[in-house]
Amino acid sequence: MDAKMTMQIVDSPEKIDVLYENSPVWILSVKGNKAKVRFLETGKESEVPVNGLVTMH
């Protein structure tokens, strides 16, 4: 995914399921090509590259 798509997900009123390395995450913020995410299974927060994020269809 790219930074523009990531920002659209952050700004969306709908819940959009996103994965990072096959783990569900919640996008907290985006800065450039990095996103701060919370891993839903562990609650851990981390900064990850936006190109590693994928939406679940």
PyMOL CGO cylinders between C-alpha atoms (Angstrom):
from pymol import cmd
from pymol.cgo import CYLINDER

trace = [
    CYLINDER, 0.00, 0.00, 0.00, 1.19, 3.57, -0.50, 0.3, 1, 1, 1, 1, 1, 1,
    CYLINDER, 1.19, 3.57, -0.50, 1.11, 6.58, 1.84, 0.3, 1, 1, 1, 1, 1, 1,
    CYLINDER, 1.11, 6.58, 1.84, -1.95, 8.12, 0.12, 0.3, 1, 1, 1, 1, 1, 1,
    CYLINDER, -1.95, 8.12, 0.12, -4.02, 4.94, 0.55, 0.3, 1, 1, 1, 1, 1, 1,
    CYLINDER, -4.02, 4.94, 0.55, -2.86, 4.65, 4.16, 0.3, 1, 1, 1, 1, 1, 1,
    CYLINDER, -2.86, 4.65, 4.16, -4.06, 8.20, 4.90, 0.3, 1, 1, 1, 1, 1, 1,
    CYLINDER, -4.06, 8.20, 4.90, -7.42, 7.43, 3.26, 0.3, 1, 1, 1, 1, 1, 1,
    CYLINDER, -7.42, 7.43, 3.26, -7.81, 4.46, 5.61, 0.3, 1, 1, 1, 1, 1, 1,
    CYLINDER, -7.81, 4.46, 5.61, -6.90, 6.59, 8.64, 0.3, 1, 1, 1, 1, 1, 1,
    CYLINDER, -6.90, 6.59, 8.64, -9.43, 9.26, 7.59, 0.3, 1, 1, 1, 1, 1, 1,
    CYLINDER, -9.43, 9.26, 7.59, -12.19, 6.78, 6.71, 0.3, 1, 1, 1, 1, 1, 1,
    CYLINDER, -12.19, 6.78, 6.71, -15.25, 6.62, 8.99, 0.3, 1, 1, 1, 1, 1, 1,
    CYLINDER, -15.25, 6.62, 8.99, -15.50, 2.91, 8.19, 0.3, 1, 1, 1, 1, 1, 1,
    CYLINDER, -15.50, 2.91, 8.19, -13.43, 0.16, 9.81, 0.3, 1, 1, 1, 1, 1, 1,
    CYLINDER, -13.43, 0.16, 9.81, -10.99, -1.21, 7.25, 0.3, 1, 1, 1, 1, 1, 1,
    CYLINDER, -10.99, -1.21, 7.25, -9.10, -4.38, 8.14, 0.3, 1, 1, 1, 1, 1, 1,
    CYLINDER, -9.10, -4.38, 8.14, -5.36, -4.00, 7.61, 0.3, 1, 1, 1, 1, 1, 1,
    CYLINDER, -5.36, -4.00, 7.61, -2.54, -6.52, 8.00, 0.3, 1, 1, 1, 1, 1, 1,
    CYLINDER, -2.54, -6.52, 8.00, 1.18, -6.13, 8.52, 0.3, 1, 1, 1, 1, 1, 1,
    CYLINDER, 1.18, -6.13, 8.52, 3.18, -9.34, 8.04, 0.3, 1, 1, 1, 1, 1, 1,
    CYLINDER, 3.18, -9.34, 8.04, -0.09, -11.32, 8.34, 0.3, 1, 1, 1, 1, 1, 1,
    CYLINDER, -0.09, -11.32, 8.34, -0.99, -9.70, 11.69, 0.3, 1, 1, 1, 1, 1, 1,
    CYLINDER, -0.99, -9.70, 11.69, -4.04, -7.44, 12.05, 0.3, 1, 1, 1, 1, 1, 1,
    CYLINDER, -4.04, -7.44, 12.05, -3.13, -3.83, 12.87, 0.3, 1, 1, 1, 1, 1, 1,
    CYLINDER, -3.13, -3.83, 12.87, -4.83, -0.52, 13.55, 0.3, 1, 1, 1, 1, 1, 1,
    CYLINDER, -4.83, -0.52, 13.55, -3.17, 2.47, 11.85, 0.3, 1, 1, 1, 1, 1, 1,
    CYLINDER, -3.17, 2.47, 11.85, -2.62, 5.23, 14.40, 0.3, 1, 1, 1, 1, 1, 1,
    CYLINDER, -2.62, 5.23, 14.40, -0.81, 7.78, 12.23, 0.3, 1, 1, 1, 1, 1, 1,
    CYLINDER, -0.81, 7.78, 12.23, 1.14, 8.21, 9.02, 0.3, 1, 1, 1, 1, 1, 1,
    CYLINDER, 1.14, 8.21, 9.02, 4.29, 10.27, 8.47, 0.3, 1, 1, 1, 1, 1, 1,
    CYLINDER, 4.29, 10.27, 8.47, 5.82, 10.04, 5.02, 0.3, 1, 1, 1, 1, 1, 1,
    CYLINDER, 5.82, 10.04, 5.02, 6.34, 6.38, 4.14, 0.3, 1, 1, 1, 1, 1, 1,
    CYLINDER, 6.34, 6.38, 4.14, 6.05, 5.18, 7.74, 0.3, 1, 1, 1, 1, 1, 1,
    CYLINDER, 6.05, 5.18, 7.74, 2.93, 4.31, 9.70, 0.3, 1, 1, 1, 1, 1, 1,
    CYLINDER, 2.93, 4.31, 9.70, 2.55, 3.98, 13.44, 0.3, 1, 1, 1, 1, 1, 1,
    CYLINDER, 2.55, 3.98, 13.44, 0.38, 0.93, 14.06, 0.3, 1, 1, 1, 1, 1, 1,
    CYLINDER, 0.38, 0.93, 14.06, -1.04, -1.02, 16.99, 0.3, 1, 1, 1, 1, 1, 1,
    CYLINDER, -1.04, -1.02, 16.99, -0.99, -4.79, 16.64, 0.3, 1, 1, 1, 1, 1, 1,
    CYLINDER, -0.99, -4.79, 16.64, -4.50, -5.90, 17.56, 0.3, 1, 1, 1, 1, 1, 1,
    CYLINDER, -4.50, -5.90, 17.56, -3.45, -9.27, 18.98, 0.3, 1, 1, 1, 1, 1, 1,
    CYLINDER, -3.45, -9.27, 18.98, -0.75, -7.93, 21.32, 0.3, 1, 1, 1, 1, 1, 1,
    CYLINDER, -0.75, -7.93, 21.32, -1.48, -4.22, 21.77, 0.3, 1, 1, 1, 1, 1, 1,
    CYLINDER, -1.48, -4.22, 21.77, 2.15, -3.48, 20.87, 0.3, 1, 1, 1, 1, 1, 1,
    CYLINDER, 2.15, -3.48, 20.87, 2.76, -0.26, 18.93, 0.3, 1, 1, 1, 1, 1, 1,
    CYLINDER, 2.76, -0.26, 18.93, 5.39, -0.03, 16.23, 0.3, 1, 1, 1, 1, 1, 1,
    CYLINDER, 5.39, -0.03, 16.23, 6.47, 2.12, 13.28, 0.3, 1, 1, 1, 1, 1, 1,
    CYLINDER, 6.47, 2.12, 13.28, 6.32, 0.16, 10.03, 0.3, 1, 1, 1, 1, 1, 1,
    CYLINDER, 6.32, 0.16, 10.03, 6.78, 0.95, 6.31, 0.3, 1, 1, 1, 1, 1, 1,
    CYLINDER, 6.78, 0.95, 6.31, 3.45, 1.71, 4.64, 0.3, 1, 1, 1, 1, 1, 1,
    CYLINDER, 3.45, 1.71, 4.64, 4.37, -0.52, 1.69, 0.3, 1, 1, 1, 1, 1, 1,
    CYLINDER, 4.37, -0.52, 1.69, 4.22, -3.47, 4.12, 0.3, 1, 1, 1, 1, 1, 1,
    CYLINDER, 4.22, -3.47, 4.12, 0.56, -2.83, 4.96, 0.3, 1, 1, 1, 1, 1, 1,
    CYLINDER, 0.56, -2.83, 4.96, -2.18, -4.66, 3.08, 0.3, 1, 1, 1, 1, 1, 1,
    CYLINDER, -2.18, -4.66, 3.08, -5.96, -4.50, 3.28, 0.3, 1, 1, 1, 1, 1, 1,
    CYLINDER, -5.96, -4.50, 3.28, -8.01, -7.62, 3.88, 0.3, 1, 1, 1, 1, 1, 1,
    CYLINDER, -8.01, -7.62, 3.88, -10.60, -8.26, 1.19, 0.3, 1, 1, 1, 1, 1, 1,
]
cmd.load_cgo(trace, "trace")
